[in-house]
Amino acid sequence: MDVATFWTISERDNIPANRSLIIVGDRRDIQARAITLGVRAIIITGGLGVDDDILRLAQSAGVSIISSPWDSATTALGVRTATTIDRVIEKQFTSFHPDARLADIRRKISAMSAPAAMVLDDNGALVGVLSKSDILKPVQTRLILVDHNEMTQAVSGAEEVTITEIIDHHRLGSLNTPQPILFINEPVGSTCTIIADLFRRENLQPSPAIAGIMMSGLISDTLHLNGPTTTRKDAILLAWLAEIAGVNSKQLADEIFNSGSVILANPPEKIVRSDFKIYEEEGQRFAVSQVEELGFGNFWQHANPISAALLSLREDEGLAFAALLVTDINTQNSLLLVKGDASFIQRINYAHVEQDEIFDLPGIVSRKKQLIPYLTSLLKEMGADGNAPNTRSKAKSAKRK
């Protein structure tokens, strides 16, 4: 059929072009004209190829191109005997996001009558199919915890996989594993010190790029060897890494600390989750975040929205209290912003600064070695007095909103 005949038939039978198919061989002129008319699809018969410019024209016009291995007569017969697939399509189905936790999927999929569920991305595109038998398979993922050893600080779903190693320099949490694992925990200023030492013990040398990355972590954690957690080992390993990377540590430290303000570069909601960790002590969950600034000027300019964001963080996470430690790299002093029960805040015996919930902490720069032990001691005092702080639940928070 040529395009003129097709158009005559379409007009006679009142069939719009966008609901019509054209079956044609390698007639380039007919293919181009059909696309111009806006047909639903063109079927190219005989297994023939299609010119690139025709494909581009069809794509821009939204016209589908179908290749048929048969001749035009056989193809036309197949089209006439075809039927729609609406009757075999199920439009209501269970689906999961690729980031969904297996524990949540197990609960939902166990109640399904269908043998499988679709896995859809944020755009609703199919990325996989998950069957009930898949859920029964043992999880193969193996996890190494680095720079933390508490499950409250691990990635979501960490409790559902096998933890094989821990490399850390923080206090010990309440983590349990079903079998013995490699656990390296050293009282040094940075986990990067431990990693670098592991390289050196095995007579391995990291690449200059990796050495530079470990230098950056070590400098940040120890405030370029000026923090209270700094050890002689940190200094030795920093010098070793600097030699490999070919970078002066003082110059790198200046570049890191002058690279930009966290407070100026981020919205309040992200600031209070910067270097954010959740702890559990004396039966209470609390969070402490930390940002490092050159001076406190940026903090005071944004103190009110940051305070509101910290309150929202406390409520969203169901915490007894939430705190933000703002550290001045130059003076080695900090400000502490706390959102929690008044009974807890009143026990903080540092000087108030302008607001009742902001405290001046001279000489305090380490969350791990200085602040957390102090906050833990306050919780123990309250527990001994029978005055545990009130925990805001997520459910209550959601109801208020």
C-alpha positions as CSV (number, residue, x, y, z in Angstrom):
1,M,0.0,0.0,0.0
2,D,1.4,3.4,-0.9
3,V,0.7,6.5,1.3
4,A,-1.9,8.0,-1.0
5,T,-4.0,4.8,-0.8
6,F,-3.5,4.6,2.9
7,W,-4.7,8.2,3.4
8,T,-7.8,7.5,1.2
9,I,-8.7,4.5,3.3
10,S,-8.1,6.3,6.5
11,E,-10.4,9.1,5.5
12,R,-13.1,6.8,4.3
13,D,-13.1,4.6,7.5
14,N,-12.6,7.6,9.8
15,I,-9.3,6.2,11.2
16,P,-7.0,8.8,12.6
17,A,-3.4,8.6,11.5
18,N,-2.1,8.2,15.1
19,R,-4.0,5.0,15.4
20,S,-2.8,3.5,12.1
21,L,0.0,1.2,11.0
22,I,1.9,1.3,7.8
23,I,3.4,-1.9,6.4
24,V,6.1,-1.1,3.9
25,G,9.4,-2.5,2.6
26,D,12.5,-0.4,1.8
27,R,10.4,2.5,0.3
28,R,12.2,5.4,1.8
29,D,9.8,8.0,0.4
30,I,6.8,6.2,1.9
31,Q,8.5,5.8,5.3
32,A,9.3,9.5,5.4
33,R,5.7,10.5,4.3
34,A,4.1,8.2,6.8
35,I,6.2,9.7,9.6
36,T,5.1,13.2,8.4
37,L,1.5,12.1,8.6
38,G,2.0,11.0,12.2
39,V,1.1,7.3,12.0
40,R,1.2,5.2,15.1
41,A,3.9,2.9,13.8
42,I,5.7,1.7,10.7
43,I,6.4,-2.0,10.1
44,I,9.5,-2.5,7.8
45,T,9.1,-5.9,6.2
46,G,11.7,-8.4,4.9
47,G,14.1,-7.8,7.7
48,L,15.4,-4.7,5.9
49,G,17.4,-2.0,7.6
50,V,16.3,1.5,8.2
51,D,18.3,4.6,7.3
52,D,19.6,6.6,10.3
53,D,17.9,9.8,9.2
54,I,14.6,8.0,9.0
55,L,15.1,6.7,12.5
56,R,15.9,10.2,13.8
57,L,12.8,11.6,12.1
58,A,10.6,8.9,13.6
59,Q,12.1,9.4,17.0
60,S,11.5,13.2,16.9
61,A,7.9,12.6,15.7
62,G,7.1,9.8,18.3
63,V,6.5,7.2,15.6
64,S,7.5,3.6,16.4
65,I,9.6,1.6,13.9
66,I,9.1,-2.2,13.9
67,S,11.2,-4.6,12.0
68,S,9.5,-7.8,10.6
69,P,11.5,-10.7,9.1
70,W,8.6,-11.7,6.8
71,D,7.3,-10.3,3.5
72,S,4.6,-7.7,3.4
73,A,1.7,-10.2,2.9
74,T,2.8,-12.5,5.7
75,T,3.3,-9.5,8.0
76,A,-0.1,-8.0,7.1
77,L,-1.7,-11.4,8.0
78,G,0.0,-11.4,11.3
79,V,-1.2,-7.9,12.1
80,R,-4.8,-8.8,11.2
81,T,-4.9,-11.8,13.5
82,A,-3.2,-9.9,16.4
83,T,-5.1,-8.9,19.4
84,T,-4.5,-6.4,22.2
85,I,-2.9,-7.5,25.4
86,D,-5.0,-5.4,27.8
87,R,-6.7,-8.5,29.1
88,V,-3.5,-10.1,30.2
89,I,-2.0,-6.9,31.8
90,E,-2.3,-6.5,35.6
91,K,-2.1,-2.8,36.4
92,Q,-2.4,-3.1,40.1
93,F,0.7,-4.8,41.5
94,T,3.0,-4.7,44.5
95,S,6.3,-3.0,43.9
96,F,9.4,-2.1,45.9
97,H,12.2,0.5,45.7
98,P,15.7,-0.8,45.1
99,D,16.7,0.8,48.5
100,A,14.0,-0.9,50.5
101,R,15.1,-2.9,53.5
102,L,14.8,-6.7,53.2
103,A,13.1,-6.9,56.6
104,D,10.3,-4.6,55.4
105,I,10.1,-6.6,52.1
106,R,9.8,-9.9,53.9
107,R,6.8,-8.7,55.9
108,K,4.9,-7.4,52.8
109,I,5.8,-10.2,50.4
110,S,4.7,-12.9,52.8
111,A,1.2,-11.7,52.6
112,M,1.2,-11.5,48.8
113,S,-0.7,-14.0,46.7
114,A,1.4,-13.2,43.6
115,P,4.7,-15.2,43.3
116,A,6.8,-12.1,42.6
117,A,6.9,-8.3,42.9
118,M,8.3,-5.6,40.7
119,V,11.3,-3.5,41.7
120,L,10.9,0.1,40.4
121,D,13.3,3.1,40.5
122,D,12.3,6.7,41.4
123,N,11.0,7.2,37.8
124,G,8.8,4.1,38.0
125,A,11.0,2.2,35.5
126,L,11.4,-1.6,36.1
127,V,14.9,-2.5,37.3
128,G,14.2,-6.0,38.5
129,V,11.8,-8.7,39.7
130,L,11.8,-10.0,43.2
131,S,10.3,-13.5,43.9
132,K,9.4,-15.0,47.2
133,S,12.2,-17.6,46.7
134,D,14.7,-14.7,46.5
135,I,13.7,-13.6,50.0
136,L,14.5,-17.0,51.4
137,K,18.0,-17.0,50.0
138,P,20.7,-16.1,52.5
139,V,22.1,-12.6,52.1
140,Q,25.5,-12.7,50.6
141,T,26.5,-9.1,51.5
142,R,29.5,-8.8,53.9
143,L,30.1,-5.5,55.7
144,I,33.2,-3.9,57.2
145,L,32.6,-1.1,59.7
146,V,35.2,1.6,59.4
147,D,35.5,4.6,61.8
148,H,32.5,3.3,63.9
149,N,31.5,0.2,65.8
150,E,27.9,1.0,66.9
151,M,24.9,-0.2,64.9
152,T,23.2,3.2,65.5
153,Q,25.9,4.8,63.4
154,A,26.1,2.1,60.7
155,V,24.3,2.1,57.3
156,S,20.7,1.2,57.2
157,G,20.2,-2.5,57.2
158,A,23.6,-3.3,58.6
159,E,22.1,-5.5,61.3
160,E,20.7,-7.8,58.6
161,V,24.0,-8.7,56.9
162,T,27.3,-10.3,58.0
163,I,29.8,-8.0,59.6
164,T,33.3,-9.4,59.0
165,E,35.6,-6.7,60.2
166,I,35.7,-3.5,62.3
167,I,38.4,-0.9,62.1
168,D,37.9,2.0,64.4
169,H,39.3,4.4,67.0
170,H,36.2,5.3,69.0
171,R,34.8,3.8,72.2
172,L,33.4,0.3,72.2
173,G,29.6,0.1,71.7
174,S,27.2,-2.8,72.4
175,L,27.7,-4.6,69.0
176,N,27.3,-8.4,69.0
177,T,28.4,-10.7,66.1
178,P,27.4,-14.3,65.7
179,Q,31.0,-15.4,65.1
180,P,34.5,-14.1,65.8
181,I,35.7,-11.3,63.5
182,L,38.8,-9.1,63.0
183,F,38.4,-6.1,65.3
184,I,41.1,-3.4,65.3
185,N,40.5,-0.5,67.7
186,E,43.3,1.8,68.6
187,P,43.3,5.0,70.7
188,V,44.7,7.2,68.0
189,G,43.4,10.5,66.5
190,S,42.1,9.1,63.2
191,T,41.0,5.8,61.6
192,C,43.2,6.9,58.7
193,T,46.2,6.4,61.0
194,I,45.2,2.8,61.5
195,I,44.6,2.2,57.8
196,A,48.0,3.7,56.9
197,D,49.7,1.6,59.6
198,L,48.1,-1.5,58.1
199,F,49.6,-0.6,54.8
200,R,53.0,-0.1,56.4
201,R,52.9,-3.4,58.5
202,E,52.3,-5.4,55.3
203,N,55.2,-3.5,53.5
204,L,52.6,-2.1,51.1
205,Q,52.6,1.5,49.8
206,P,49.4,3.2,48.9
207,S,49.2,5.2,45.7
208,P,49.9,9.0,46.0
209,A,46.2,9.7,45.5
210,I,45.1,7.3,48.3
211,A,47.9,8.6,50.6
212,G,46.6,12.1,50.0
213,I,43.1,11.0,50.9
214,M,44.3,9.4,54.1
215,M,46.3,12.6,54.9
216,S,43.1,14.6,54.5
217,G,41.2,12.4,56.9
218,L,44.0,12.4,59.5
219,I,44.4,16.2,59.3
220,S,40.7,16.8,59.6
221,D,40.3,14.4,62.6
222,T,43.2,15.7,64.5
223,L,43.0,19.4,63.5
224,H,46.4,18.9,61.9
225,L,47.8,17.2,65.0
226,N,46.5,19.9,67.4
227,G,43.4,18.1,68.7
228,P,43.4,16.4,72.1
229,T,43.1,12.9,70.6
230,T,46.3,13.3,68.7
231,T,49.1,10.7,69.4
232,R,52.7,10.3,68.4
233,K,51.6,7.6,66.0
234,D,49.3,10.1,64.2
235,A,52.3,12.4,63.6
236,I,54.5,9.5,62.4
237,L,52.0,8.2,59.9
238,L,51.1,11.7,58.7
239,A,54.8,12.3,57.8
240,W,54.9,8.9,56.1
241,L,51.8,9.6,54.0
242,A,53.1,13.1,53.1
243,E,56.3,11.7,51.7
244,I,54.3,9.2,49.5
245,A,51.8,11.8,48.3
246,G,54.4,14.5,47.8
247,V,52.2,17.0,49.6
248,N,53.1,19.4,52.4
249,S,50.8,18.6,55.3
250,K,50.6,22.2,56.5
251,Q,49.6,23.4,53.0
252,L,47.0,20.7,52.8
253,A,45.7,21.6,56.2
254,D,45.3,25.2,55.2
255,E,43.5,24.2,52.0
256,I,41.1,21.9,53.9
257,F,40.2,24.3,56.7
258,N,39.9,27.3,54.3
259,S,37.9,25.4,51.6
260,G,34.6,26.8,52.7
261,S,32.2,27.1,55.6
262,V,29.8,24.2,56.2
263,I,27.3,26.7,57.6
264,L,27.4,29.0,54.6
265,A,27.4,26.2,52.1
266,N,24.4,24.1,53.4
267,P,20.8,24.6,54.6
268,P,20.2,24.3,58.4
269,E,18.7,20.8,57.9
270,K,22.0,19.6,56.4
271,I,24.2,21.5,58.9
272,V,22.7,19.7,61.9
273,R,23.3,16.3,60.2
274,S,26.9,17.2,59.3
275,D,29.2,14.6,60.9
276,F,26.1,13.3,62.6
277,K,26.2,10.3,65.1
278,I,23.6,8.7,67.3
279,Y,24.6,7.3,70.7
280,E,22.8,5.3,73.3
281,E,23.7,5.6,77.0
282,E,21.8,4.9,80.2
283,G,18.9,3.7,78.1
284,Q,18.7,7.1,76.3
285,R,19.3,7.8,72.6
286,F,20.9,11.1,71.7
287,A,22.7,12.7,68.8
288,V,25.7,14.9,68.5
289,S,26.8,16.6,65.3
290,Q,29.9,18.6,64.8
291,V,31.0,21.3,62.3
292,E,34.4,23.0,62.1
293,E,34.5,26.7,61.3
294,L,37.0,29.6,61.1
295,G,35.5,31.6,63.9
296,F,31.9,31.7,65.1
297,G,30.6,34.6,63.0
298,N,28.8,32.3,60.5
299,F,27.1,30.4,63.3
300,W,25.7,33.5,65.0
301,Q,24.3,34.8,61.7
302,H,22.3,31.6,61.3
303,A,21.8,30.5,64.9
304,N,18.0,30.7,64.9
305,P,17.3,28.5,61.8
306,I,20.0,26.1,62.9
307,S,18.4,25.8,66.3
308,A,15.0,25.1,64.7
309,A,16.5,22.4,62.5
310,L,18.1,20.8,65.5
311,L,14.8,20.7,67.2
312,S,13.2,19.0,64.2
313,L,16.1,16.5,64.1
314,R,15.4,15.6,67.7
315,E,11.7,15.0,67.1
316,D,12.2,13.1,63.8
317,E,14.7,10.7,65.3
318,G,12.9,10.3,68.6
319,L,15.9,11.4,70.7
320,A,16.3,12.4,74.3
321,F,18.3,15.4,73.1
322,A,20.2,16.5,70.1
323,A,23.4,18.6,70.2
324,L,25.5,20.5,67.7
325,L,29.2,21.2,68.5
326,V,30.5,24.2,66.5
327,T,34.3,24.2,66.8
328,D,36.6,27.2,65.9
329,I,39.7,25.8,64.4
330,N,41.7,28.9,65.1
331,T,41.1,29.2,68.8
332,Q,40.5,25.5,69.6
333,N,37.2,26.4,71.4
334,S,33.6,25.4,70.7
335,L,30.0,26.4,71.1
336,L,27.4,23.8,72.0
337,L,23.8,24.1,70.9
338,V,21.4,21.6,72.7
339,K,17.8,20.8,72.1
340,G,16.2,18.7,74.9
341,D,14.4,18.7,78.1
342,A,14.9,21.7,80.3
343,S,15.9,19.4,83.2
344,F,18.8,18.0,81.2
345,I,19.9,21.4,79.8
346,Q,20.0,22.9,83.3
347,R,22.6,20.3,84.3
348,I,25.1,21.6,81.8
349,N,27.5,23.6,83.9
350,Y,29.2,25.5,81.1
351,A,28.5,29.2,80.7
352,H,25.4,30.2,78.6
353,V,26.1,32.4,75.6
354,E,23.2,34.7,74.6
355,Q,20.6,31.9,74.6
356,D,19.8,29.3,77.3
357,E,20.5,26.4,74.9
358,I,23.9,27.6,73.7
359,F,27.0,27.1,75.8
360,D,30.6,28.2,75.6
361,L,33.1,25.3,75.8
362,P,36.6,26.6,75.9
363,G,39.2,24.1,75.0
364,I,36.7,21.5,73.9
365,V,37.3,20.3,70.3
366,S,36.9,16.5,70.5
367,R,33.4,15.1,70.4
368,K,34.7,11.6,71.1
369,K,37.2,12.3,73.9
370,Q,35.8,15.3,75.6
371,L,32.1,16.0,74.9
372,I,30.6,12.5,74.8
373,P,32.1,11.5,78.2
374,Y,30.7,14.7,79.7
375,L,27.2,14.2,78.3
376,T,27.2,10.6,79.5
377,S,28.1,11.7,83.0
378,L,25.1,14.0,83.0
379,L,22.8,11.2,81.9
380,K,24.2,9.0,84.7
381,E,23.5,11.7,87.2
382,M,19.9,12.1,86.0
383,G,19.4,8.3,86.1
384,A,20.7,8.2,89.6
385,D,18.2,11.0,90.6
386,G,15.4,9.2,88.8
387,N,15.0,12.1,86.3
388,A,15.7,10.5,82.9
389,P,15.2,13.0,80.0
390,N,12.0,12.6,77.9
391,T,12.4,11.0,74.5
392,R,10.4,12.5,71.7
393,S,8.9,9.8,69.6
394,K,8.6,9.9,65.8
395,A,4.9,9.1,66.1
396,K,4.2,12.1,68.4
397,S,6.3,14.3,66.1
398,A,4.3,13.2,63.0
399,K,1.0,13.8,64.8
400,R,2.0,17.4,65.7
401,K,2.9,18.1,62.2
